[in-house]
Amino acid sequence: MARYKDRKNDVHLRGKDLLSVTRPVKESEDFKKIELQPGELQTVALDLTPESLAFYAVNMKYVVASGEFAIMVGTSCRNEDLQKMILTVTK
């Protein structure tokens, strides 16, 4: 859900691998630009696919690691602007 800040807003989907030490702290997975009028709310659908969580391992294979990922959605990458949930990936 996006809330009005100014007329043009970004909605970000970010992910964080909670078990890996080789990945960035937060990775941008998807985002959408939307326009809202004052007081308007809008539901925004963002895509999170297995490929969104994949990375090149030490052996240069493109893999999705098993484990927990923090999934964060909000209007910026600042922690206080993000709603967070935990996604568990199993093989």
MODELLER restraints for C-alpha pairs under 7 A, 6 or more apart:
rsr = mdl.restraints
at = mdl.atoms
rsr.add(forms.Gaussian(group=physical.xy_distance, feature=features.Distance(at['CA:1:A'], at['CA:41:A']), mean=6.84, stdev=0.5))
rsr.add(forms.Gaussian(group=physical.xy_distance, feature=features.Distance(at['CA:1:A'], at['CA:42:A']), mean=5.87, stdev=0.5))
rsr.add(forms.Gaussian(group=physical.xy_distance, feature=features.Distance(at['CA:1:A'], at['CA:43:A']), mean=4.79, stdev=0.5))
rsr.add(forms.Gaussian(group=physical.xy_distance, feature=features.Distance(at['CA:1:A'], at['CA:44:A']), mean=6.18, stdev=0.5))
rsr.add(forms.Gaussian(group=physical.xy_distance, feature=features.Distance(at['CA:2:A'], at['CA:11:A']), mean=6.93, stdev=0.5))
rsr.add(forms.Gaussian(group=physical.xy_distance, feature=features.Distance(at['CA:2:A'], at['CA:41:A']), mean=5.95, stdev=0.5))
rsr.add(forms.Gaussian(group=physical.xy_distance, feature=features.Distance(at['CA:2:A'], at['CA:42:A']), mean=5.69, stdev=0.5))
rsr.add(forms.Gaussian(group=physical.xy_distance, feature=features.Distance(at['CA:2:A'], at['CA:43:A']), mean=6.62, stdev=0.5))
rsr.add(forms.Gaussian(group=physical.xy_distance, feature=features.Distance(at['CA:3:A'], at['CA:40:A']), mean=6.93, stdev=0.5))
rsr.add(forms.Gaussian(group=physical.xy_distance, feature=features.Distance(at['CA:3:A'], at['CA:41:A']), mean=5.54, stdev=0.5))
rsr.add(forms.Gaussian(group=physical.xy_distance, feature=features.Distance(at['CA:4:A'], at['CA:36:A']), mean=5.83, stdev=0.5))
rsr.add(forms.Gaussian(group=physical.xy_distance, feature=features.Distance(at['CA:4:A'], at['CA:37:A']), mean=6.80, stdev=0.5))
rsr.add(forms.Gaussian(group=physical.xy_distance, feature=features.Distance(at['CA:4:A'], at['CA:38:A']), mean=5.89, stdev=0.5))
rsr.add(forms.Gaussian(group=physical.xy_distance, feature=features.Distance(at['CA:4:A'], at['CA:39:A']), mean=6.21, stdev=0.5))
rsr.add(forms.Gaussian(group=physical.xy_distance, feature=features.Distance(at['CA:4:A'], at['CA:40:A']), mean=6.37, stdev=0.5))
rsr.add(forms.Gaussian(group=physical.xy_distance, feature=features.Distance(at['CA:7:A'], at['CA:35:A']), mean=5.40, stdev=0.5))
rsr.add(forms.Gaussian(group=physical.xy_distance, feature=features.Distance(at['CA:7:A'], at['CA:36:A']), mean=5.38, stdev=0.5))
rsr.add(forms.Gaussian(group=physical.xy_distance, feature=features.Distance(at['CA:7:A'], at['CA:37:A']), mean=6.17, stdev=0.5))
rsr.add(forms.Gaussian(group=physical.xy_distance, feature=features.Distance(at['CA:8:A'], at['CA:34:A']), mean=5.96, stdev=0.5))
rsr.add(forms.Gaussian(group=physical.xy_distance, feature=features.Distance(at['CA:8:A'], at['CA:35:A']), mean=4.64, stdev=0.5))
rsr.add(forms.Gaussian(group=physical.xy_distance, feature=features.Distance(at['CA:8:A'], at['CA:36:A']), mean=6.64, stdev=0.5))
rsr.add(forms.Gaussian(group=physical.xy_distance, feature=features.Distance(at['CA:9:A'], at['CA:33:A']), mean=5.77, stdev=0.5))
rsr.add(forms.Gaussian(group=physical.xy_distance, feature=features.Distance(at['CA:9:A'], at['CA:34:A']), mean=5.38, stdev=0.5))
rsr.add(forms.Gaussian(group=physical.xy_distance, feature=features.Distance(at['CA:9:A'], at['CA:35:A']), mean=6.06, stdev=0.5))
rsr.add(forms.Gaussian(group=physical.xy_distance, feature=features.Distance(at['CA:10:A'], at['CA:31:A']), mean=6.80, stdev=0.5))
rsr.add(forms.Gaussian(group=physical.xy_distance, feature=features.Distance(at['CA:10:A'], at['CA:32:A']), mean=5.79, stdev=0.5))
rsr.add(forms.Gaussian(group=physical.xy_distance, feature=features.Distance(at['CA:10:A'], at['CA:33:A']), mean=4.59, stdev=0.5))
rsr.add(forms.Gaussian(group=physical.xy_distance, feature=features.Distance(at['CA:10:A'], at['CA:34:A']), mean=6.30, stdev=0.5))
rsr.add(forms.Gaussian(group=physical.xy_distance, feature=features.Distance(at['CA:10:A'], at['CA:75:A']), mean=5.56, stdev=0.5))
rsr.add(forms.Gaussian(group=physical.xy_distance, feature=features.Distance(at['CA:11:A'], at['CA:31:A']), mean=5.44, stdev=0.5))
rsr.add(forms.Gaussian(group=physical.xy_distance, feature=features.Distance(at['CA:11:A'], at['CA:32:A']), mean=5.44, stdev=0.5))
rsr.add(forms.Gaussian(group=physical.xy_distance, feature=features.Distance(at['CA:11:A'], at['CA:33:A']), mean=6.49, stdev=0.5))
rsr.add(forms.Gaussian(group=physical.xy_distance, feature=features.Distance(at['CA:11:A'], at['CA:74:A']), mean=5.59, stdev=0.5))
rsr.add(forms.Gaussian(group=physical.xy_distance, feature=features.Distance(at['CA:11:A'], at['CA:75:A']), mean=4.66, stdev=0.5))
rsr.add(forms.Gaussian(group=physical.xy_distance, feature=features.Distance(at['CA:12:A'], at['CA:30:A']), mean=6.24, stdev=0.5))
rsr.add(forms.Gaussian(group=physical.xy_distance, feature=features.Distance(at['CA:12:A'], at['CA:31:A']), mean=4.50, stdev=0.5))
rsr.add(forms.Gaussian(group=physical.xy_distance, feature=features.Distance(at['CA:12:A'], at['CA:32:A']), mean=6.94, stdev=0.5))
rsr.add(forms.Gaussian(group=physical.xy_distance, feature=features.Distance(at['CA:12:A'], at['CA:73:A']), mean=5.55, stdev=0.5))
rsr.add(forms.Gaussian(group=physical.xy_distance, feature=features.Distance(at['CA:12:A'], at['CA:74:A']), mean=5.41, stdev=0.5))
rsr.add(forms.Gaussian(group=physical.xy_distance, feature=features.Distance(at['CA:12:A'], at['CA:75:A']), mean=5.88, stdev=0.5))
rsr.add(forms.Gaussian(group=physical.xy_distance, feature=features.Distance(at['CA:12:A'], at['CA:76:A']), mean=6.30, stdev=0.5))
rsr.add(forms.Gaussian(group=physical.xy_distance, feature=features.Distance(at['CA:13:A'], at['CA:28:A']), mean=6.18, stdev=0.5))
rsr.add(forms.Gaussian(group=physical.xy_distance, feature=features.Distance(at['CA:13:A'], at['CA:29:A']), mean=5.51, stdev=0.5))
rsr.add(forms.Gaussian(group=physical.xy_distance, feature=features.Distance(at['CA:13:A'], at['CA:30:A']), mean=5.17, stdev=0.5))
rsr.add(forms.Gaussian(group=physical.xy_distance, feature=features.Distance(at['CA:13:A'], at['CA:31:A']), mean=5.89, stdev=0.5))
rsr.add(forms.Gaussian(group=physical.xy_distance, feature=features.Distance(at['CA:13:A'], at['CA:72:A']), mean=5.80, stdev=0.5))
rsr.add(forms.Gaussian(group=physical.xy_distance, feature=features.Distance(at['CA:13:A'], at['CA:73:A']), mean=4.66, stdev=0.5))
rsr.add(forms.Gaussian(group=physical.xy_distance, feature=features.Distance(at['CA:13:A'], at['CA:74:A']), mean=6.94, stdev=0.5))
rsr.add(forms.Gaussian(group=physical.xy_distance, feature=features.Distance(at['CA:14:A'], at['CA:26:A']), mean=6.09, stdev=0.5))
rsr.add(forms.Gaussian(group=physical.xy_distance, feature=features.Distance(at['CA:14:A'], at['CA:27:A']), mean=5.39, stdev=0.5))
rsr.add(forms.Gaussian(group=physical.xy_distance, feature=features.Distance(at['CA:14:A'], at['CA:28:A']), mean=4.61, stdev=0.5))
rsr.add(forms.Gaussian(group=physical.xy_distance, feature=features.Distance(at['CA:14:A'], at['CA:29:A']), mean=5.29, stdev=0.5))
rsr.add(forms.Gaussian(group=physical.xy_distance, feature=features.Distance(at['CA:14:A'], at['CA:71:A']), mean=5.93, stdev=0.5))
rsr.add(forms.Gaussian(group=physical.xy_distance, feature=features.Distance(at['CA:14:A'], at['CA:72:A']), mean=5.06, stdev=0.5))
rsr.add(forms.Gaussian(group=physical.xy_distance, feature=features.Distance(at['CA:14:A'], at['CA:73:A']), mean=6.33, stdev=0.5))
rsr.add(forms.Gaussian(group=physical.xy_distance, feature=features.Distance(at['CA:15:A'], at['CA:26:A']), mean=5.62, stdev=0.5))
rsr.add(forms.Gaussian(group=physical.xy_distance, feature=features.Distance(at['CA:15:A'], at['CA:27:A']), mean=5.29, stdev=0.5))
rsr.add(forms.Gaussian(group=physical.xy_distance, feature=features.Distance(at['CA:15:A'], at['CA:28:A']), mean=6.63, stdev=0.5))
rsr.add(forms.Gaussian(group=physical.xy_distance, feature=features.Distance(at['CA:15:A'], at['CA:29:A']), mean=6.52, stdev=0.5))
rsr.add(forms.Gaussian(group=physical.xy_distance, feature=features.Distance(at['CA:15:A'], at['CA:69:A']), mean=6.50, stdev=0.5))
rsr.add(forms.Gaussian(group=physical.xy_distance, feature=features.Distance(at['CA:15:A'], at['CA:70:A']), mean=5.62, stdev=0.5))
rsr.add(forms.Gaussian(group=physical.xy_distance, feature=features.Distance(at['CA:15:A'], at['CA:71:A']), mean=4.70, stdev=0.5))
rsr.add(forms.Gaussian(group=physical.xy_distance, feature=features.Distance(at['CA:15:A'], at['CA:72:A']), mean=6.16, stdev=0.5))
rsr.add(forms.Gaussian(group=physical.xy_distance, feature=features.Distance(at['CA:16:A'], at['CA:25:A']), mean=5.96, stdev=0.5))
rsr.add(forms.Gaussian(group=physical.xy_distance, feature=features.Distance(at['CA:16:A'], at['CA:26:A']), mean=5.01, stdev=0.5))
rsr.add(forms.Gaussian(group=physical.xy_distance, feature=features.Distance(at['CA:16:A'], at['CA:27:A']), mean=6.38, stdev=0.5))
rsr.add(forms.Gaussian(group=physical.xy_distance, feature=features.Distance(at['CA:16:A'], at['CA:69:A']), mean=5.37, stdev=0.5))
rsr.add(forms.Gaussian(group=physical.xy_distance, feature=features.Distance(at['CA:16:A'], at['CA:70:A']), mean=5.01, stdev=0.5))
rsr.add(forms.Gaussian(group=physical.xy_distance, feature=features.Distance(at['CA:16:A'], at['CA:71:A']), mean=6.65, stdev=0.5))
rsr.add(forms.Gaussian(group=physical.xy_distance, feature=features.Distance(at['CA:17:A'], at['CA:23:A']), mean=6.98, stdev=0.5))
rsr.add(forms.Gaussian(group=physical.xy_distance, feature=features.Distance(at['CA:17:A'], at['CA:68:A']), mean=6.39, stdev=0.5))
rsr.add(forms.Gaussian(group=physical.xy_distance, feature=features.Distance(at['CA:17:A'], at['CA:69:A']), mean=4.56, stdev=0.5))
rsr.add(forms.Gaussian(group=physical.xy_distance, feature=features.Distance(at['CA:17:A'], at['CA:70:A']), mean=6.54, stdev=0.5))
rsr.add(forms.Gaussian(group=physical.xy_distance, feature=features.Distance(at['CA:18:A'], at['CA:68:A']), mean=5.56, stdev=0.5))
rsr.add(forms.Gaussian(group=physical.xy_distance, feature=features.Distance(at['CA:18:A'], at['CA:69:A']), mean=5.39, stdev=0.5))
rsr.add(forms.Gaussian(group=physical.xy_distance, feature=features.Distance(at['CA:18:A'], at['CA:70:A']), mean=6.65, stdev=0.5))
rsr.add(forms.Gaussian(group=physical.xy_distance, feature=features.Distance(at['CA:19:A'], at['CA:67:A']), mean=6.63, stdev=0.5))
rsr.add(forms.Gaussian(group=physical.xy_distance, feature=features.Distance(at['CA:19:A'], at['CA:68:A']), mean=6.79, stdev=0.5))
rsr.add(forms.Gaussian(group=physical.xy_distance, feature=features.Distance(at['CA:29:A'], at['CA:48:A']), mean=6.95, stdev=0.5))
rsr.add(forms.Gaussian(group=physical.xy_distance, feature=features.Distance(at['CA:29:A'], at['CA:52:A']), mean=5.97, stdev=0.5))
rsr.add(forms.Gaussian(group=physical.xy_distance, feature=features.Distance(at['CA:30:A'], at['CA:46:A']), mean=6.31, stdev=0.5))
rsr.add(forms.Gaussian(group=physical.xy_distance, feature=features.Distance(at['CA:30:A'], at['CA:47:A']), mean=6.53, stdev=0.5))
rsr.add(forms.Gaussian(group=physical.xy_distance, feature=features.Distance(at['CA:31:A'], at['CA:46:A']), mean=6.79, stdev=0.5))
rsr.add(forms.Gaussian(group=physical.xy_distance, feature=features.Distance(at['CA:50:A'], at['CA:64:A']), mean=6.90, stdev=0.5))
rsr.add(forms.Gaussian(group=physical.xy_distance, feature=features.Distance(at['CA:53:A'], at['CA:64:A']), mean=5.88, stdev=0.5))
rsr.add(forms.Gaussian(group=physical.xy_distance, feature=features.Distance(at['CA:54:A'], at['CA:62:A']), mean=6.22, stdev=0.5))
rsr.add(forms.Gaussian(group=physical.xy_distance, feature=features.Distance(at['CA:54:A'], at['CA:63:A']), mean=5.07, stdev=0.5))
rsr.add(forms.Gaussian(group=physical.xy_distance, feature=features.Distance(at['CA:54:A'], at['CA:64:A']), mean=4.33, stdev=0.5))
rsr.add(forms.Gaussian(group=physical.xy_distance, feature=features.Distance(at['CA:55:A'], at['CA:62:A']), mean=5.36, stdev=0.5))
rsr.add(forms.Gaussian(group=physical.xy_distance, feature=features.Distance(at['CA:55:A'], at['CA:63:A']), mean=5.63, stdev=0.5))
rsr.add(forms.Gaussian(group=physical.xy_distance, feature=features.Distance(at['CA:55:A'], at['CA:64:A']), mean=6.58, stdev=0.5))
rsr.add(forms.Gaussian(group=physical.xy_distance, feature=features.Distance(at['CA:56:A'], at['CA:62:A']), mean=4.51, stdev=0.5))
rsr.add(forms.Gaussian(group=physical.xy_distance, feature=features.Distance(at['CA:56:A'], at['CA:63:A']), mean=6.33, stdev=0.5))
rsr.add(forms.Gaussian(group=physical.xy_distance, feature=features.Distance(at['CA:57:A'], at['CA:63:A']), mean=6.68, stdev=0.5))
rsr.add(forms.Gaussian(group=physical.xy_distance, feature=features.Distance(at['CA:66:A'], at['CA:89:A']), mean=4.95, stdev=0.5))
rsr.add(forms.Gaussian(group=physical.xy_distance, feature=features.Distance(at['CA:66:A'], at['CA:90:A']), mean=5.05, stdev=0.5))
rsr.add(forms.Gaussian(group=physical.xy_distance, feature=features.Distance(at['CA:66:A'], at['CA:91:A']), mean=6.35, stdev=0.5))
rsr.add(forms.Gaussian(group=physical.xy_distance, feature=features.Distance(at['CA:67:A'], at['CA:88:A']), mean=5.58, stdev=0.5))
rsr.add(forms.Gaussian(group=physical.xy_distance, feature=features.Distance(at['CA:67:A'], at['CA:89:A']), mean=5.20, stdev=0.5))
rsr.add(forms.Gaussian(group=physical.xy_distance, feature=features.Distance(at['CA:67:A'], at['CA:90:A']), mean=6.61, stdev=0.5))
rsr.add(forms.Gaussian(group=physical.xy_distance, feature=features.Distance(at['CA:68:A'], at['CA:86:A']), mean=6.48, stdev=0.5))
rsr.add(forms.Gaussian(group=physical.xy_distance, feature=features.Distance(at['CA:68:A'], at['CA:87:A']), mean=5.62, stdev=0.5))
rsr.add(forms.Gaussian(group=physical.xy_distance, feature=features.Distance(at['CA:68:A'], at['CA:88:A']), mean=4.44, stdev=0.5))
rsr.add(forms.Gaussian(group=physical.xy_distance, feature=features.Distance(at['CA:68:A'], at['CA:89:A']), mean=6.22, stdev=0.5))
rsr.add(forms.Gaussian(group=physical.xy_distance, feature=features.Distance(at['CA:69:A'], at['CA:86:A']), mean=5.69, stdev=0.5))
rsr.add(forms.Gaussian(group=physical.xy_distance, feature=features.Distance(at['CA:69:A'], at['CA:87:A']), mean=5.10, stdev=0.5))
rsr.add(forms.Gaussian(group=physical.xy_distance, feature=features.Distance(at['CA:69:A'], at['CA:88:A']), mean=6.32, stdev=0.5))
rsr.add(forms.Gaussian(group=physical.xy_distance, feature=features.Distance(at['CA:70:A'], at['CA:84:A']), mean=6.58, stdev=0.5))
rsr.add(forms.Gaussian(group=physical.xy_distance, feature=features.Distance(at['CA:70:A'], at['CA:85:A']), mean=5.83, stdev=0.5))
rsr.add(forms.Gaussian(group=physical.xy_distance, feature=features.Distance(at['CA:70:A'], at['CA:86:A']), mean=4.68, stdev=0.5))
rsr.add(forms.Gaussian(group=physical.xy_distance, feature=features.Distance(at['CA:70:A'], at['CA:87:A']), mean=6.27, stdev=0.5))
rsr.add(forms.Gaussian(group=physical.xy_distance, feature=features.Distance(at['CA:71:A'], at['CA:84:A']), mean=5.62, stdev=0.5))
rsr.add(forms.Gaussian(group=physical.xy_distance, feature=features.Distance(at['CA:71:A'], at['CA:85:A']), mean=5.29, stdev=0.5))
rsr.add(forms.Gaussian(group=physical.xy_distance, feature=features.Distance(at['CA:71:A'], at['CA:86:A']), mean=5.99, stdev=0.5))
rsr.add(forms.Gaussian(group=physical.xy_distance, feature=features.Distance(at['CA:71:A'], at['CA:87:A']), mean=6.73, stdev=0.5))
rsr.add(forms.Gaussian(group=physical.xy_distance, feature=features.Distance(at['CA:72:A'], at['CA:82:A']), mean=5.64, stdev=0.5))
rsr.add(forms.Gaussian(group=physical.xy_distance, feature=features.Distance(at['CA:72:A'], at['CA:83:A']), mean=5.42, stdev=0.5))
rsr.add(forms.Gaussian(group=physical.xy_distance, feature=features.Distance(at['CA:72:A'], at['CA:84:A']), mean=4.41, stdev=0.5))
rsr.add(forms.Gaussian(group=physical.xy_distance, feature=features.Distance(at['CA:72:A'], at['CA:85:A']), mean=6.53, stdev=0.5))
rsr.add(forms.Gaussian(group=physical.xy_distance, feature=features.Distance(at['CA:73:A'], at['CA:82:A']), mean=5.19, stdev=0.5))
rsr.add(forms.Gaussian(group=physical.xy_distance, feature=features.Distance(at['CA:73:A'], at['CA:83:A']), mean=5.28, stdev=0.5))
rsr.add(forms.Gaussian(group=physical.xy_distance, feature=features.Distance(at['CA:73:A'], at['CA:84:A']), mean=6.62, stdev=0.5))
rsr.add(forms.Gaussian(group=physical.xy_distance, feature=features.Distance(at['CA:74:A'], at['CA:81:A']), mean=5.48, stdev=0.5))
rsr.add(forms.Gaussian(group=physical.xy_distance, feature=features.Distance(at['CA:74:A'], at['CA:82:A']), mean=4.37, stdev=0.5))
rsr.add(forms.Gaussian(group=physical.xy_distance, feature=features.Distance(at['CA:74:A'], at['CA:83:A']), mean=6.18, stdev=0.5))
rsr.add(forms.Gaussian(group=physical.xy_distance, feature=features.Distance(at['CA:75:A'], at['CA:81:A']), mean=6.15, stdev=0.5))
